[in-house]
Amino acid sequence: MQNLKSLADRGCTAFAVAVLLLGVTTQSLFAAELIVWHAYRGGEKAAFEKTVGMFNQQVAAGGVTVRTLAVPYDAYADKITAAVPRGKGPDIFIYAQDRLGGWIEGGKTIESIDFYLEDETVDAILPGMLDAMTYRDTVYGLPLNYKSIAMIYNKALVKTPPKTSTELVSVAKKLTNPGSGKFGLVYAYSDYYYHAALMNAFGGRVFDPGPTPVIDAPENIQAIKQMLKWYREDGILPADPSTALITALFNEGNAGIVFSGPWFLGEIADSVDYGLAVLPTLDEANGEPMRPWLTIEGIYISQGSKNKDAAYEFAKFMVSEEAGLVLALEGGQLHTNRAVYENDKVAKDPVLSAFRAQYESAVPMPNYAEMTLMWSPVTTAMNKIVKGASTPEAAMSEAQETIMEGLAALRKGR
């Protein structure tokens, strides 16, 4: 009875309700065009569009057609924020979970999918993924793909990837000669997204329950001091951790190991024979593994869509094993359907299997609205610390104060 009432509330016809009760899937009920926004490029875009074509072919008799629009990434989040609440956006859009809380608090952007979720879909998804799509105990999207950083190494320089921080420093020191522009390890260590792998290993965090920012927590300070040890005492990191320098050093054979994600692979020169492995455990943190942030792309239904039921059917198809195999094998995407990783071709793919292994110790990046207040103060703090202009304690305390001031203003405006 509850399902019938919910369907009626959504304005479904009596015929639709009767058909649904007979067990006919909702995708046959609609004659609609669904617009999907995404930011994929290259092989990822080609694989995504292939899966869209597969869905269109399957539901052609029902009159549903999905049309995609690739939006430039730099303008993507702002375009969603400006268009969707005004009813000018797509029926569906794909984006990482870090903006979820802000869009929910802003209103009129994302439709809850609690009504639609069924056990079969939930059980098919990798553990923890759906948590990233959940805000204030309500589910707002289906997790589609995920990304994190891992260890990428030059096989000509590193024969066996280090498994512990002690091994990492030992290997990196042998490869480091600052005078010749050579370094054992390179990564964007002043960028908090990359630094989070150390923070999480030491038991650090950005928020306590509430959410209450705790960027100056003792564990966070300890993680920063570990990074500084690698940089200043061990001397295995370059002074300028810019993206351009990291890429140049690795491609020129002047860096043995990079901590980065699948996005970096497309920047590696063809001449470099590289391998992948999980990030090392930290002897300084009682053997805990480095725990990078997990960025999870969700597929969301716009609150203003006039075809929400059909949109959910498309979202459900995209997180299926059938679609996942195409996205993984042809697009190099790390799909969230657990059955995808039981496929022999996926299991033998060195990139997919390495990042799948890294997922086991990764931590979903917070999706609180308050997360947007963290980035600027923490970036300023990390730059001061790396340049020696401030101590970790002083810089993070200042960042905490700035975040709390912004939080007070945000909550006052709600």
Protein Blocks (a to p, Z undefined) as FASTA:
>chain_A
ZZmmmmmmnopafklmmmmmnopafklmpccddddddfbehjllmmmmmmmmmmmmmmmm
nopacddddddfklmmmmmmmmmmnopacfbdcddfklmmmmmmnoombccfklmpcfkl
mmmpcghklmmmpgghiafbdcfbdcdddddddfklmmbacfbfklmmmmmmmmgcfkno
pafbdcdfkbmklmmmmmmmnopafbdchiacffkgfklmmmmmmmmmmmmmnopacfbl
cfklmmmmmmnopafbdcddfklmmmpcfklccddddddddfklgopacddddddddddd
dfklcblmlmmmmmmmmmpmklmmmmmmmnopacfbfklmmpmklmmmmklmmmmmmmmm
pccddfbfklmmmmmmmmmmmmmmmnopacfklmmmmmmmmmmmmmmmmmmmZZ
